Amino acid sequence: MHKWQWTRIRRAVVPLALIGALLLALPAARAQNAQPNPEVRVTTSMGSFVIELRPDRAPLTVANFLHYVNKGFYTNTLFHRVITNFIIQGGGHEATAPYALKPTDPPVVNESGNGLENKRGAVGMARAVGPDTGNSQFYVNLVDNPELDPLPTRWGYAVFGEVIQGMDVADRIGEVPTGAFGPFKSNAPLTPVVIESIELVNPPGTAAPQSAPAPAAQPGATPAPGQSATPPAPGPSSPAPAGSPPTGGKATAKPASPPSQAAGDPNAGS
């Protein structure tokens, strides 16, 4: 082979090798530059758990939630609604009598069509009947709750995070005795479960949840505006109970009512 042919081959191979090296380096560079999802530590009177937020899937809901976190809104609020094998819900009522609703900012747009599902450990935005009525109240799914996900005919309940540490604390909260308490007609812990604080974990992944003993005592797309906002009825796997549990009792099946709230109504979501 002539010398000029080797020269041409070398000139062709060297750029190809450089291109290959650059292509191999791109994924690593992207991974290095990727920002980790924000995490928050929820400290309660029964221990703490950590939520990983998903701004990639629910940017408006996460920004809304972090707005309340950053201004200390959740300090000394209640988990005011607890239903075994369903959800724990809080973040709206003061932790001291008369357990009033705290004033909130304007509601956030419903992002239930984001592909995140209401599975065990998923954290979602509570709301009233209207689709775009969520503000500060959130809930943790204690079990898989597909009836809270959206369908083409109705809105769902937007998931915006997941409990990644301390799910045992959420489970213990889900087992406390409940009934009528203060302004709440049912499903309220008889011994208040207080959210002492919610704060950002920095950097993510460094928070270790702290335990404390239990007290003695929406498919692929969000429906267009104008479609039904009727909450999903319970399916075969989630029959509605015959009635509200008695004081101190526990619901043994998923209720018909989803994580709900109504501004100015102390019994909303209770």
Secondary structure, 3 states (H helix, E strand, C coil): CCHHHHHHHHHHHHHHHHHHHHHHHHHHHHHHHCCCCCEEEEEECCEEEEEEECCCCCHHHHHHHHHHHHCCCCCCEECCEEECCCEEEECCEECCCCCCECCCCCCECCCCCCCCCCCCCEEEECECCCCCCECCCEEEECCCCHHHCCECCECCCCEEEEEEECHHHHHHHCCCCEEEECCEEEEEECCCCEEEEEEEECCCCCCCCCECCCCCCCCCCCCCCCCCCCCCCCCCCCCCCCCCCCCCCCCCCCCCCCCECCCCCCCCCC
